[in-house]
Amino acid sequence: MNNNTTNAELEIYTVEDVMRILRISRNQTYKLFNSDGFPSFRIGSSHRITKSAFEKWVYSTEGRKFLI
């Protein structure tokens, strides 16, 4: 695969990373990863989200309430 992004430039968050950043429980974090509109992906059974997709999601949801 030939692209302009190297592995060192692509930051990927795990469930634990998102849990720590948002200060929510593990259960709430898994619900978020499985919800519509959250731009995550899976590698096997592991959930992941790129840092850039996470940041875009955070800014796009600013001021909104979520029930997870």
For each residue, the residues with C-beta under 8 A, 3 or more apart:
1:
2:
3:
4:
5: 9 10
6: 9 10
7: 10
8:
9: 5 6
10: 5 6 7 50
11: 50 51 52
12: 48 49 50 51
13: 17 18 21 48 49 50 51 54
14: 17 18 46 47 48
15: 18 19 26 29 30 33 46 47
16: 19 20
17: 13 14 20 21
18: 13 14 15 21 22 29 32 33 49 54
19: 15 16 22 23 24 25 26 28 29
20: 16 17 23
21: 13 17 18 54
22: 18 19 29 32
23: 19 20
24: 19 28 29 32 68
25: 19 28 29
26: 15 19 29 30
27: 30 31
28: 19 24 25 31 32 68
29: 15 18 19 22 24 25 26 32 33
30: 15 26 27 33 34 47
31: 27 28 34 35 68
32: 18 22 24 28 29 35 38 66 68
33: 15 18 29 30 38 40 47 49
34: 30 31 38
35: 31 32 38 68
36:
37: 57
38: 32 33 34 35 49 57
39: 49 50 53 54 56 57
40: 33 47 48 49 53
41: 47 48 49
42: 45 46 47 48
43: 46 48
44:
45: 42
46: 14 15 42 43
47: 14 15 30 33 40 41 42
48: 12 13 14 40 41 42 43
49: 12 13 18 33 38 39 40 41 53 54 57
50: 10 11 12 13 39 53 54
51: 11 12 13 54 55
52: 11 55 56
53: 39 40 49 50 56 57
54: 13 18 21 39 49 50 51 57 58
55: 51 52 58 59
56: 39 52 53 59 60
57: 37 38 39 49 53 54 60 61
58: 54 55 61 62
59: 55 56 62
60: 56 57
61: 57 58 64 66
62: 58 59
63:
64: 61
65:
66: 32 61
67:
68: 24 28 31 32 35
